[in-house]
């Protein structure tokens, strides 16, 4: 086995280990064998709560992958990146780093990374489009948000409620348009309205959800309440078009 193969074998053991200390130890051993082992950097980023540590390991992992594969690899495989098993650690590293950037108020940098990942993998196996849409709405980038909705035209509750919020932000007095968007969103999941308007509270974050059910409504609220909060008057408009007070 090469040093690279031995490092990956250690990471397989790390993934199966129930001990954080053991996972860290195995990841460090993997890096001694292969300093460009992106999987080890990703695992280490998951093991720490410190923003400084997470930033260090995410950025080192991204740099290691780029160094190992080179810029031509990205050009040649753009559009089907996730289809190659070796790229998935890079996609996870980048998405994790973007999430960290958003949490630490480096919002435009986070958006840029998500956009780059969707260019590399338009099929979006990671489901990044939902978070990106929320971020664009938070930042008031309504043209980009509309373009994203056009690209991923799907009748899911997550997309339809985000489309409703986009219309509330861009055309708040067009009641027929808003009512139509509201009716479509409510048809996809009628429970989300009560969560948005505070009539129901999330008791626990669901590990998984069923489309159209309350579990999905709770998941949407947890994941996507921020752009609603950041949109002045959005809840008042929602009360009006929903007929609730």
Helices and strands as residue ranges (DSSP letters): H 3-16, H 20-33, H 38-47, H 51-77, G 81-83, G 85-87, H 88-103, H 107-120, H 128-138, H 142-151, H 157-170, H 175-188, H 192-196, H 214-230, H 234-242
